[in-house]
Every structure is written in structure tokens, then in C-alpha cells.
Amino acid sequence: MRQFSPMTTKSDLYQRHRFPPEMMSYCIWLYNSFSLSYRDVEKMMLYRGIFVTDEAIRHWCRKFIPI
């Protein structure tokens, strides 16, 4: 697991990702707040016209949610 220093900024965390940080945060929030599956979140984003895979959402949740 990647360790973050106290001086890590938000822009550093989301660096080199295809999607904007706000959209990734929204997907993570949906997954955690409503006990949805990754595929449910994927469908919700597809209804909004954003194509993102459930695997990408899983990766974001593992990376950005502290253990």
C-alpha cells in the first residue's frame, strides 16, 4: 500500500489519473455511502454519460480510502 506523507496535497494524490478528482471522489463516495457494488456505481456513471469501468472504481477505492 502506498504511504502518504503529511505534506501530500490533493493534487498530488490525483496526479496522472484520466478522470477529474471530483468525479473519482464522487464514485468513491457513492460506493461507501450507499453500500453499492462497483458495477452499480459504474451503471450510475454510465447513466450520466461517463464511461468508467468497475475495475477503475475498485482501484480508486483501494488507493484513496485509508485502511
N, CA, C, O and CB atoms as a CASP TS submission, in Angstrom:
PFRMAT TS
TARGET T0000
AUTHOR 0000-0000-0000
METHOD Language model
MODEL 1
PARENT N/A
ATOM      1  N   MET     1       0.843  -1.168   0.000  1.00  0.00           N
ATOM      2  CA  MET     1       0.000   0.000   0.000  1.00  0.00           C
ATOM      3  C   MET     1       0.887   1.228   0.000  1.00  0.00           C
ATOM      4  O   MET     1       1.938   1.241   0.640  1.00  0.00           O
ATOM      5  CB  MET     1      -0.959  -0.001   1.207  1.00  0.00           C
ATOM      6  N   ARG     2       0.471   2.248  -0.708  1.00  0.00           N
ATOM      7  CA  ARG     2       1.250   3.477  -0.817  1.00  0.00           C
ATOM      8  C   ARG     2       1.092   4.314   0.437  1.00  0.00           C
ATOM      9  O   ARG     2      -0.027   4.518   0.908  1.00  0.00           O
ATOM     10  CB  ARG     2       0.827   4.282  -2.051  1.00  0.00           C
ATOM     11  N   GLN     3       2.177   4.794   0.974  1.00  0.00           N
ATOM     12  CA  GLN     3       2.151   5.644   2.150  1.00  0.00           C
ATOM     13  C   GLN     3       2.193   7.104   1.722  1.00  0.00           C
ATOM     14  O   GLN     3       2.968   7.475   0.841  1.00  0.00           O
ATOM     15  CB  GLN     3       3.326   5.316   3.091  1.00  0.00           C
ATOM     16  N   PHE     4       1.361   7.930   2.344  1.00  0.00           N
ATOM     17  CA  PHE     4       1.308   9.342   2.016  1.00  0.00           C
ATOM     18  C   PHE     4       1.952  10.143   3.142  1.00  0.00           C
ATOM     19  O   PHE     4       1.717   9.885   4.323  1.00  0.00           O
ATOM     20  CB  PHE     4      -0.150   9.799   1.776  1.00  0.00           C
ATOM     21  N   SER     5       2.756  11.105   2.759  1.00  0.00           N
ATOM     22  CA  SER     5       3.375  11.965   3.762  1.00  0.00           C
ATOM     23  C   SER     5       2.378  13.038   4.177  1.00  0.00           C
ATOM     24  O   SER     5       1.415  13.295   3.454  1.00  0.00           O
ATOM     25  CB  SER     5       4.685  12.605   3.220  1.00  0.00           C
ATOM     26  N   PRO     6       2.591  13.667   5.328  1.00  0.00           N
ATOM     27  CA  PRO     6       1.668  14.717   5.780  1.00  0.00           C
ATOM     28  C   PRO     6       1.643  15.917   4.838  1.00  0.00           C
ATOM     29  O   PRO     6       0.684  16.689   4.843  1.00  0.00           O
ATOM     30  CB  PRO     6       2.050  15.179   7.177  1.00  0.00           C
ATOM     31  N   MET     7       2.679  16.077   4.038  1.00  0.00           N
ATOM     32  CA  MET     7       2.765  17.215   3.135  1.00  0.00           C
ATOM     33  C   MET     7       2.156  16.913   1.766  1.00  0.00           C
ATOM     34  O   MET     7       2.252  17.746   0.864  1.00  0.00           O
ATOM     35  CB  MET     7       4.210  17.637   2.974  1.00  0.00           C
ATOM     36  N   THR     8       1.545  15.767   1.589  1.00  0.00           N
ATOM     37  CA  THR     8       0.943  15.414   0.312  1.00  0.00           C
ATOM     38  C   THR     8      -0.319  16.245   0.097  1.00  0.00           C
ATOM     39  O   THR     8      -1.195  16.288   0.960  1.00  0.00           O
ATOM     40  CB  THR     8       0.621  13.901   0.254  1.00  0.00           C
ATOM     41  N   THR     9      -0.406  16.899  -1.049  1.00  0.00           N
ATOM     42  CA  THR     9      -1.572  17.714  -1.349  1.00  0.00           C
ATOM     43  C   THR     9      -2.578  16.906  -2.151  1.00  0.00           C
ATOM     44  O   THR     9      -2.271  15.823  -2.650  1.00  0.00           O
ATOM     45  CB  THR     9      -1.168  18.984  -2.113  1.00  0.00           C
ATOM     46  N   LYS    10      -3.784  17.448  -2.268  1.00  0.00           N
ATOM     47  CA  LYS    10      -4.841  16.764  -3.006  1.00  0.00           C
ATOM     48  C   LYS    10      -4.446  16.561  -4.456  1.00  0.00           C
ATOM     49  O   LYS    10      -4.716  15.509  -5.035  1.00  0.00           O
ATOM     50  CB  LYS    10      -6.144  17.548  -2.923  1.00  0.00           C
ATOM     51  N   SER    11      -3.802  17.575  -5.053  1.00  0.00           N
ATOM     52  CA  SER    11      -3.418  17.449  -6.454  1.00  0.00           C
ATOM     53  C   SER    11      -2.359  16.364  -6.642  1.00  0.00           C
ATOM     54  O   SER    11      -2.316  15.728  -7.695  1.00  0.00           O
ATOM     55  CB  SER    11      -2.900  18.787  -6.983  1.00  0.00           C
ATOM     56  N   ASP    12      -1.503  16.140  -5.637  1.00  0.00           N
ATOM     57  CA  ASP    12      -0.506  15.073  -5.719  1.00  0.00           C
ATOM     58  C   ASP    12      -1.163  13.699  -5.680  1.00  0.00           C
ATOM     59  O   ASP    12      -0.707  12.774  -6.353  1.00  0.00           O
ATOM     60  CB  ASP    12       0.505  15.200  -4.578  1.00  0.00           C
ATOM     61  N   LEU    13      -2.223  13.561  -4.904  1.00  0.00           N
ATOM     62  CA  LEU    13      -2.907  12.273  -4.781  1.00  0.00           C
ATOM     63  C   LEU    13      -3.559  11.851  -6.090  1.00  0.00           C
ATOM     64  O   LEU    13      -3.551  10.672  -6.444  1.00  0.00           O
ATOM     65  CB  LEU    13      -3.956  12.338  -3.682  1.00  0.00           C
ATOM     66  N   TYR    14      -4.118  12.809  -6.798  1.00  0.00           N
ATOM     67  CA  TYR    14      -4.867  12.509  -8.014  1.00  0.00           C
ATOM     68  C   TYR    14      -4.037  12.695  -9.287  1.00  0.00           C
ATOM     69  O   TYR    14      -4.574  12.657 -10.394  1.00  0.00           O
ATOM     70  CB  TYR    14      -6.095  13.381  -8.079  1.00  0.00           C
ATOM     71  N   GLN    15      -2.759  12.892  -9.127  1.00  0.00           N
ATOM     72  CA  GLN    15      -1.889  13.126 -10.278  1.00  0.00           C
ATOM     73  C   GLN    15      -1.840  11.902 -11.194  1.00  0.00           C
ATOM     74  O   GLN    15      -1.819  10.767 -10.718  1.00  0.00           O
ATOM     75  CB  GLN    15      -0.475  13.489  -9.808  1.00  0.00           C
ATOM     76  N   ARG    16      -1.822  12.129 -12.486  1.00  0.00           N
ATOM     77  CA  ARG    16      -1.712  11.114 -13.536  1.00  0.00           C
ATOM     78  C   ARG    16      -2.918  10.182 -13.610  1.00  0.00           C
ATOM     79  O   ARG    16      -2.771   9.004 -13.936  1.00  0.00           O
ATOM     80  CB  ARG    16      -0.471  10.299 -13.318  1.00  0.00           C
ATOM     81  N   HIS    17      -4.091  10.692 -13.315  1.00  0.00           N
ATOM     82  CA  HIS    17      -5.320   9.934 -13.499  1.00  0.00           C
ATOM     83  C   HIS    17      -6.090  10.531 -14.665  1.00  0.00           C
ATOM     84  O   HIS    17      -6.003  11.728 -14.938  1.00  0.00           O
ATOM     85  CB  HIS    17      -6.181   9.933 -12.205  1.00  0.00           C
ATOM     86  N   ARG    18      -6.837   9.686 -15.340  1.00  0.00           N
ATOM     87  CA  ARG    18      -7.576  10.111 -16.532  1.00  0.00           C
ATOM     88  C   ARG    18      -8.764  10.996 -16.188  1.00  0.00           C
ATOM     89  O   ARG    18      -9.068  11.941 -16.917  1.00  0.00           O
ATOM     90  CB  ARG    18      -8.053   8.899 -17.308  1.00  0.00           C
ATOM     91  N   PHE    19      -9.429  10.700 -15.095  1.00  0.00           N
ATOM     92  CA  PHE    19     -10.655  11.399 -14.730  1.00  0.00           C
ATOM     93  C   PHE    19     -10.360  12.507 -13.716  1.00  0.00           C
ATOM     94  O   PHE    19      -9.373  12.437 -12.984  1.00  0.00           O
ATOM     95  CB  PHE    19     -11.688  10.409 -14.159  1.00  0.00           C
ATOM     96  N   PRO    20     -11.219  13.528 -13.677  1.00  0.00           N
ATOM     97  CA  PRO    20     -11.027  14.611 -12.706  1.00  0.00           C
ATOM     98  C   PRO    20     -11.206  14.127 -11.261  1.00  0.00           C
ATOM     99  O   PRO    20     -11.971  13.196 -11.008  1.00  0.00           O
ATOM    100  CB  PRO    20     -12.008  15.752 -12.995  1.00  0.00           C
ATOM    101  N   PRO    21     -10.514  14.746 -10.337  1.00  0.00           N
ATOM    102  CA  PRO    21     -10.613  14.339  -8.921  1.00  0.00           C
ATOM    103  C   PRO    21     -12.037  14.380  -8.370  1.00  0.00           C
ATOM    104  O   PRO    21     -12.408  13.538  -7.553  1.00  0.00           O
ATOM    105  CB  PRO    21      -9.735  15.227  -8.074  1.00  0.00           C
ATOM    106  N   GLU    22     -12.827  15.344  -8.806  1.00  0.00           N
ATOM    107  CA  GLU    22     -14.196  15.449  -8.301  1.00  0.00           C
ATOM    108  C   GLU    22     -15.030  14.230  -8.681  1.00  0.00           C
ATOM    109  O   GLU    22     -15.831  13.744  -7.883  1.00  0.00           O
ATOM    110  CB  GLU    22     -14.859  16.716  -8.831  1.00  0.00           C
ATOM    111  N   MET    23     -14.835  13.737  -9.909  1.00  0.00           N
ATOM    112  CA  MET    23     -15.590  12.573 -10.358  1.00  0.00           C
ATOM    113  C   MET    23     -15.142  11.305  -9.623  1.00  0.00           C
ATOM    114  O   MET    23     -15.971  10.476  -9.245  1.00  0.00           O
ATOM    115  CB  MET    23     -15.431  12.390 -11.873  1.00  0.00           C
ATOM    116  N   MET    24     -13.843  11.160  -9.426  1.00  0.00           N
ATOM    117  CA  MET    24     -13.345  10.000  -8.689  1.00  0.00           C
ATOM    118  C   MET    24     -13.848  10.025  -7.255  1.00  0.00           C
ATOM    119  O   MET    24     -14.259   8.995  -6.720  1.00  0.00           O
ATOM    120  CB  MET    24     -11.810   9.958  -8.713  1.00  0.00           C
ATOM    121  N   SER    25     -13.817  11.189  -6.635  1.00  0.00           N
ATOM    122  CA  SER    25     -14.314  11.323  -5.259  1.00  0.00           C
ATOM    123  C   SER    25     -15.796  11.006  -5.178  1.00  0.00           C
ATOM    124  O   SER    25     -16.252  10.395  -4.212  1.00  0.00           O
ATOM    125  CB  SER    25     -14.054  12.735  -4.730  1.00  0.00           C
ATOM    126  N   TYR    26     -16.548  11.421  -6.189  1.00  0.00           N
ATOM    127  CA  TYR    26     -17.984  11.142  -6.217  1.00  0.00           C
ATOM    128  C   TYR    26     -18.243   9.641  -6.311  1.00  0.00           C
ATOM    129  O   TYR    26     -19.123   9.125  -5.623  1.00  0.00           O
ATOM    130  CB  TYR    26     -18.651  11.869  -7.397  1.00  0.00           C
ATOM    131  N   CYS    27     -17.497   8.942  -7.143  1.00  0.00           N
ATOM    132  CA  CYS    27     -17.653   7.491  -7.273  1.00  0.00           C
ATOM    133  C   CYS    27     -17.312   6.783  -5.961  1.00  0.00           C
ATOM    134  O   CYS    27     -18.014   5.861  -5.546  1.00  0.00           O
ATOM    135  CB  CYS    27     -16.764   6.956  -8.410  1.00  0.00           C
ATOM    136  N   ILE    28     -16.251   7.210  -5.325  1.00  0.00           N
ATOM    137  CA  ILE    28     -15.853   6.627  -4.045  1.00  0.00           C
ATOM    138  C   ILE    28     -16.920   6.899  -2.989  1.00  0.00           C
ATOM    139  O   ILE    28     -17.252   6.024  -2.190  1.00  0.00           O
ATOM    140  CB  ILE    28     -14.489   7.190  -3.590  1.00  0.00           C
ATOM    141  N   TRP    29     -17.451   8.117  -2.993  1.00  0.00           N
ATOM    142  CA  TRP    29     -18.499   8.478  -2.044  1.00  0.00           C
ATOM    143  C   TRP    29     -19.746   7.615  -2.257  1.00  0.00           C
ATOM    144  O   TRP    29     -20.329   7.119  -1.293  1.00  0.00           O
ATOM    145  CB  TRP    29     -18.853   9.970  -2.180  1.00  0.00           C
ATOM    146  N   LEU    30     -20.157   7.434  -3.527  1.00  0.00           N
ATOM    147  CA  LEU    30     -21.319   6.590  -3.811  1.00  0.00           C
ATOM    148  C   LEU    30     -21.107   5.176  -3.297  1.00  0.00           C
ATOM    149  O   LEU    30     -21.983   4.600  -2.651  1.00  0.00           O
ATOM    150  CB  LEU    30     -21.608   6.561  -5.312  1.00  0.00           C
ATOM    151  N   TYR    31     -19.944   4.625  -3.589  1.00  0.00           N
ATOM    152  CA  TYR    31     -19.649   3.249  -3.193  1.00  0.00           C
ATOM    153  C   TYR    31     -19.728   3.078  -1.675  1.00  0.00           C
ATOM    154  O   TYR    31     -20.304   2.105  -1.189  1.00  0.00           O
ATOM    155  CB  TYR    31     -18.261   2.840  -3.696  1.00  0.00           C
ATOM    156  N   ASN    32     -19.162   4.001  -0.945  1.00  0.00           N
ATOM    157  CA  ASN    32     -19.094   3.865   0.510  1.00  0.00           C
ATOM    158  C   ASN    32     -20.363   4.305   1.234  1.00  0.00           C
ATOM    159  O   ASN    32     -20.739   3.704   2.241  1.00  0.00           O
ATOM    160  CB  ASN    32     -17.939   4.654   1.028  1.00  0.00           C
ATOM    161  N   SER    33     -21.011   5.325   0.743  1.00  0.00           N
ATOM    162  CA  SER    33     -22.169   5.870   1.456  1.00  0.00           C
ATOM    163  C   SER    33     -23.411   5.011   1.331  1.00  0.00           C
ATOM    164  O   SER    33     -24.202   4.933   2.271  1.00  0.00           O
ATOM    165  CB  SER    33     -22.473   7.244   0.953  1.00  0.00           C
ATOM    166  N   PHE    34     -23.599   4.365   0.192  1.00  0.00           N
ATOM    167  CA  PHE    34     -24.846   3.659  -0.056  1.00  0.00           C
ATOM    168  C   PHE    34     -24.674   2.157  -0.194  1.00  0.00           C
ATOM    169  O   PHE    34     -25.603   1.469  -0.618  1.00  0.00           O
ATOM    170  CB  PHE    34     -25.485   4.195  -1.284  1.00  0.00           C
ATOM    171  N   SER    35     -23.520   1.642   0.152  1.00  0.00           N
ATOM    172  CA  SER    35     -23.252   0.199   0.079  1.00  0.00           C
ATOM    173  C   SER    35     -23.570  -0.371  -1.302  1.00  0.00           C
ATOM    174  O   SER    35     -24.163  -1.443  -1.424  1.00  0.00           O
ATOM    175  CB  SER    35     -24.065  -0.543   1.140  1.00  0.00           C
ATOM    176  N   LEU    36     -23.174   0.353  -2.322  1.00  0.00           N
ATOM    177  CA  LEU    36     -23.370  -0.092  -3.693  1.00  0.00           C
ATOM    178  C   LEU    36     -22.199  -0.961  -4.121  1.00  0.00           C
ATOM    179  O   LEU    36     -21.115  -0.895  -3.541  1.00  0.00           O
ATOM    180  CB  LEU    36     -23.531   1.109  -4.643  1.00  0.00           C
ATOM    181  N   SER    37     -22.431  -1.771  -5.138  1.00  0.00           N
ATOM    182  CA  SER    37     -21.326  -2.537  -5.711  1.00  0.00           C
ATOM    183  C   SER    37     -20.596  -1.649  -6.707  1.00  0.00           C
ATOM    184  O   SER    37     -21.099  -0.598  -7.105  1.00  0.00           O
ATOM    185  CB  SER    37     -21.834  -3.849  -6.396  1.00  0.00           C
ATOM    186  N   TYR    38     -19.412  -2.079  -7.104  1.00  0.00           N
ATOM    187  CA  TYR    38     -18.653  -1.327  -8.101  1.00  0.00           C
ATOM    188  C   TYR    38     -19.438  -1.232  -9.404  1.00  0.00           C
ATOM    189  O   TYR    38     -19.414  -0.200 -10.075  1.00  0.00           O
ATOM    190  CB  TYR    38     -17.281  -1.983  -8.350  1.00  0.00           C
ATOM    191  N   ARG    39     -20.121  -2.294  -9.754  1.00  0.00           N
ATOM    192  CA  ARG    39     -20.897  -2.286 -11.001  1.00  0.00           C
ATOM    193  C   ARG    39     -22.116  -1.379 -10.909  1.00  0.00           C
ATOM    194  O   ARG    39     -22.523  -0.788 -11.909  1.00  0.00           O
ATOM    195  CB  ARG    39     -21.339  -3.700 -11.355  1.00  0.00           C
ATOM    196  N   ASP    40     -22.697  -1.263  -9.733  1.00  0.00           N
ATOM    197  CA  ASP    40     -23.803  -0.320  -9.558  1.00  0.00           C
ATOM    198  C   ASP    40     -23.323   1.113  -9.781  1.00  0.00           C
ATOM    199  O   ASP    40     -23.991   1.903 -10.448  1.00  0.00           O
ATOM    200  CB  ASP    40     -24.422  -0.464  -8.150  1.00  0.00           C
ATOM    201  N   VAL    41     -22.169   1.436  -9.221  1.00  0.00           N
ATOM    202  CA  VAL    41     -21.603   2.775  -9.410  1.00  0.00           C
ATOM    203  C   VAL    41     -21.266   2.983 -10.886  1.00  0.00           C
ATOM    204  O   VAL    41     -21.494   4.063 -11.432  1.00  0.00           O
ATOM    205  CB  VAL    41     -20.335   2.973  -8.525  1.00  0.00           C
ATOM    206  N   GLU    42     -20.726   1.956 -11.524  1.00  0.00           N
ATOM    207  CA  GLU    42     -20.410   2.038 -12.951  1.00  0.00           C
ATOM    208  C   GLU    42     -21.670   2.362 -13.758  1.00  0.00           C
ATOM    209  O   GLU    42     -21.632   3.212 -14.648  1.00  0.00           O
ATOM    210  CB  GLU    42     -19.780   0.714 -13.445  1.00  0.00           C
ATOM    211  N   LYS    43     -22.788   1.689 -13.453  1.00  0.00           N
ATOM    212  CA  LYS    43     -24.047   1.942 -14.159  1.00  0.00           C
ATOM    213  C   LYS    43     -24.551   3.362 -13.911  1.00  0.00           C
ATOM    214  O   LYS    43     -25.037   4.024 -14.827  1.00  0.00           O
ATOM    215  CB  LYS    43     -25.111   0.928 -13.728  1.00  0.00           C
ATOM    216  N   MET    44     -24.431   3.822 -12.668  1.00  0.00           N
ATOM    217  CA  MET    44     -24.889   5.170 -12.341  1.00  0.00           C
ATOM    218  C   MET    44     -24.102   6.215 -13.125  1.00  0.00           C
ATOM    219  O   MET    44     -24.666   7.204 -13.594  1.00  0.00           O
ATOM    220  CB  MET    44     -24.760   5.429 -10.836  1.00  0.00           C
ATOM    221  N   MET    45     -22.812   5.994 -13.263  1.00  0.00           N
ATOM    222  CA  MET    45     -21.994   6.934 -14.022  1.00  0.00           C
ATOM    223  C   MET    45     -22.308   6.839 -15.513  1.00  0.00           C
ATOM    224  O   MET    45     -22.283   7.848 -16.217  1.00  0.00           O
ATOM    225  CB  MET    45     -20.501   6.669 -13.775  1.00  0.00           C
ATOM    226  N   LEU    46     -22.602   5.642 -15.994  1.00  0.00           N
ATOM    227  CA  LEU    46     -22.952   5.471 -17.400  1.00  0.00           C
ATOM    228  C   LEU    46     -24.260   6.202 -17.726  1.00  0.00           C
ATOM    229  O   LEU    46     -24.391   6.779 -18.805  1.00  0.00           O
ATOM    230  CB  LEU    46     -23.075   3.974 -17.743  1.00  0.00           C
ATOM    231  N   TYR    47     -25.226   6.181 -16.803  1.00  0.00           N
ATOM    232  CA  TYR    47     -26.467   6.923 -16.993  1.00  0.00           C
ATOM    233  C   TYR    47     -26.202   8.421 -17.104  1.00  0.00           C
ATOM    234  O   TYR    47     -26.971   9.149 -17.733  1.00  0.00           O
ATOM    235  CB  TYR    47     -27.433   6.644 -15.844  1.00  0.00           C
ATOM    236  N   ARG    48     -25.119   8.875 -16.495  1.00  0.00           N
ATOM    237  CA  ARG    48     -24.739  10.291 -16.560  1.00  0.00           C
ATOM    238  C   ARG    48     -23.847  10.591 -17.767  1.00  0.00           C
ATOM    239  O   ARG    48     -23.415  11.728 -17.958  1.00  0.00           O
ATOM    240  CB  ARG    48     -24.021  10.700 -15.275  1.00  0.00           C
ATOM    241  N   GLY    49     -23.575   9.564 -18.579  1.00  0.00           N
ATOM    242  CA  GLY    49     -22.779   9.763 -19.789  1.00  0.00           C
ATOM    243  C   GLY    49     -21.289   9.636 -19.586  1.00  0.00           C
ATOM    244  O   GLY    49     -20.514  10.057 -20.446  1.00  0.00           O
ATOM    245  N   ILE    50     -20.866   9.065 -18.469  1.00  0.00           N
ATOM    246  CA  ILE    50     -19.437   8.899 -18.171  1.00  0.00           C
ATOM    247  C   ILE    50     -19.121   7.413 -18.178  1.00  0.00           C
ATOM    248  O   ILE    50     -19.669   6.646 -17.387  1.00  0.00           O
ATOM    249  CB  ILE    50     -19.056   9.546 -16.791  1.00  0.00           C
ATOM    250  N   PHE    51     -18.234   7.017 -19.076  1.00  0.00           N
ATOM    251  CA  PHE    51     -17.859   5.611 -19.164  1.00  0.00           C
ATOM    252  C   PHE    51     -16.631   5.363 -18.297  1.00  0.00           C
ATOM    253  O   PHE    51     -15.533   5.830 -18.599  1.00  0.00           O
ATOM    254  CB  PHE    51     -17.587   5.199 -20.634  1.00  0.00           C
ATOM    255  N   VAL    52     -16.837   4.631 -17.233  1.00  0.00           N
ATOM    256  CA  VAL    52     -15.761   4.229 -16.329  1.00  0.00           C
ATOM    257  C   VAL    52     -16.027   2.781 -15.948  1.00  0.00           C
ATOM    258  O   VAL    52     -17.177   2.394 -15.740  1.00  0.00           O
ATOM    259  CB  VAL    52     -15.680   5.164 -15.051  1.00  0.00           C
ATOM    260  N   THR    53     -14.981   1.985 -15.855  1.00  0.00           N
ATOM    261  CA  THR    53     -15.175   0.568 -15.551  1.00  0.00           C
ATOM    262  C   THR    53     -15.254   0.339 -14.042  1.00  0.00           C
ATOM    263  O   THR    53     -14.777   1.144 -13.243  1.00  0.00           O
ATOM    264  CB  THR    53     -14.038  -0.271 -16.155  1.00  0.00           C
ATOM    265  N   ASP    54     -15.866  -0.776 -13.686  1.00  0.00           N
ATOM    266  CA  ASP    54     -15.933  -1.134 -12.270  1.00  0.00           C
ATOM    267  C   ASP    54     -14.537  -1.404 -11.716  1.00  0.00           C
ATOM    268  O   ASP    54     -14.289  -1.195 -10.528  1.00  0.00           O
ATOM    269  CB  ASP    54     -16.834  -2.365 -12.066  1.00  0.00           C
ATOM    270  N   GLU    55     -13.639  -1.859 -12.556  1.00  0.00           N
ATOM    271  CA  GLU    55     -12.261  -2.111 -12.118  1.00  0.00           C
ATOM    272  C   GLU    55     -11.549  -0.808 -11.755  1.00  0.00           C
ATOM    273  O   GLU    55     -10.770  -0.773 -10.803  1.00  0.00           O
ATOM    274  CB  GLU    55     -11.478  -2.849 -13.217  1.00  0.00           C
ATOM    275  N   ALA    56     -11.810   0.253 -12.502  1.00  0.00           N
ATOM    276  CA  ALA    56     -11.223   1.558 -12.183  1.00  0.00           C
ATOM    277  C   ALA    56     -11.749   2.069 -10.846  1.00  0.00           C
ATOM    278  O   ALA    56     -10.995   2.620 -10.044  1.00  0.00           O
ATOM    279  CB  ALA    56     -11.526   2.577 -13.300  1.00  0.00           C
ATOM    280  N   ILE    57     -13.035   1.885 -10.615  1.00  0.00           N
ATOM    281  CA  ILE    57     -13.636   2.324  -9.348  1.00  0.00           C
ATOM    282  C   ILE    57     -13.049   1.530  -8.188  1.00  0.00           C
ATOM    283  O   ILE    57     -12.761   2.092  -7.131  1.00  0.00           O
ATOM    284  CB  ILE    57     -15.179   2.163  -9.384  1.00  0.00           C
ATOM    285  N   ARG    58     -12.873   0.234  -8.379  1.00  0.00           N
ATOM    286  CA  ARG    58     -12.260  -0.600  -7.342  1.00  0.00           C
ATOM    287  C   ARG    58     -10.846  -0.110  -7.036  1.00  0.00           C
ATOM    288  O   ARG    58     -10.447  -0.036  -5.874  1.00  0.00           O
ATOM    289  CB  ARG    58     -12.232  -2.083  -7.779  1.00  0.00           C
ATOM    290  N   HIS    59     -10.099   0.220  -8.072  1.00  0.00           N
ATOM    291  CA  HIS    59      -8.730   0.713  -7.887  1.00  0.00           C
ATOM    292  C   HIS    59      -8.726   2.022  -7.107  1.00  0.00           C
ATOM    293  O   HIS    59      -7.907   2.204  -6.206  1.00  0.00           O
ATOM    294  CB  HIS    59      -8.038   0.908  -9.246  1.00  0.00           C
ATOM    295  N   TRP    60      -9.637   2.936  -7.446  1.00  0.00           N
ATOM    296  CA  TRP    60      -9.704   4.211  -6.731  1.00  0.00           C
ATOM    297  C   TRP    60     -10.052   4.003  -5.272  1.00  0.00           C
ATOM    298  O   TRP    60      -9.472   4.645  -4.397  1.00  0.00           O
ATOM    299  CB  TRP    60     -10.726   5.136  -7.381  1.00  0.00           C
ATOM    300  N   CYS    61     -10.995   3.109  -4.998  1.00  0.00           N
ATOM    301  CA  CYS    61     -11.386   2.864  -3.602  1.00  0.00           C
ATOM    302  C   CYS    61     -10.221   2.278  -2.815  1.00  0.00           C
ATOM    303  O   CYS    61      -9.994   2.671  -1.671  1.00  0.00           O
ATOM    304  CB  CYS    61     -12.602   1.913  -3.535  1.00  0.00           C
ATOM    305  N   ARG    62      -9.493   1.365  -3.395  1.00  0.00           N
ATOM    306  CA  ARG    62      -8.337   0.781  -2.694  1.00  0.00           C
ATOM    307  C   ARG    62      -7.239   1.808  -2.477  1.00  0.00           C
ATOM    308  O   ARG    62      -6.548   1.771  -1.459  1.00  0.00           O
ATOM    309  CB  ARG    62      -7.781  -0.409  -3.480  1.00  0.00           C
ATOM    310  N   LYS    63      -7.073   2.720  -3.420  1.00  0.00           N
ATOM    311  CA  LYS    63      -5.986   3.695  -3.335  1.00  0.00           C
ATOM    312  C   LYS    63      -6.305   4.853  -2.401  1.00  0.00           C
ATOM    313  O   LYS    63      -5.445   5.276  -1.629  1.00  0.00           O
ATOM    314  CB  LYS    63      -5.670   4.229  -4.706  1.00  0.00           C
ATOM    315  N   PHE    64      -7.533   5.375  -2.459  1.00  0.00           N
ATOM    316  CA  PHE    64      -7.845   6.611  -1.770  1.00  0.00           C
ATOM    317  C   PHE    64      -8.565   6.460  -0.440  1.00  0.00           C
ATOM    318  O   PHE    64      -8.701   7.440   0.293  1.00  0.00           O
ATOM    319  CB  PHE    64      -8.652   7.442  -2.643  1.00  0.00           C
ATOM    320  N   ILE    65      -9.029   5.262  -0.106  1.00  0.00           N
ATOM    321  CA  ILE    65      -9.689   5.051   1.172  1.00  0.00           C
ATOM    322  C   ILE    65      -8.681   4.489   2.157  1.00  0.00           C
ATOM    323  O   ILE    65      -8.110   3.425   1.915  1.00  0.00           O
ATOM    324  CB  ILE    65     -10.906   4.104   1.025  1.00  0.00           C
ATOM    325  N   PRO    66      -8.452   5.181   3.262  1.00  0.00           N
ATOM    326  CA  PRO    66      -7.499   4.650   4.257  1.00  0.00           C
ATOM    327  C   PRO    66      -8.025   3.362   4.893  1.00  0.00           C
ATOM    328  O   PRO    66      -9.232   3.169   5.039  1.00  0.00           O
ATOM    329  CB  PRO    66      -7.222   5.703   5.356  1.00  0.00           C
ATOM    330  N   ILE    67      -7.117   2.517   5.256  1.00  0.00           N
ATOM    331  CA  ILE    67      -7.486   1.241   5.869  1.00  0.00           C
ATOM    332  C   ILE    67      -7.914   1.455   7.299  1.00  0.00           C
ATOM    333  O   ILE    67      -8.265   0.498   7.989  1.00  0.00           O
ATOM    334  CB  ILE    67      -6.324   0.246   5.809  1.00  0.00           C
TER
END
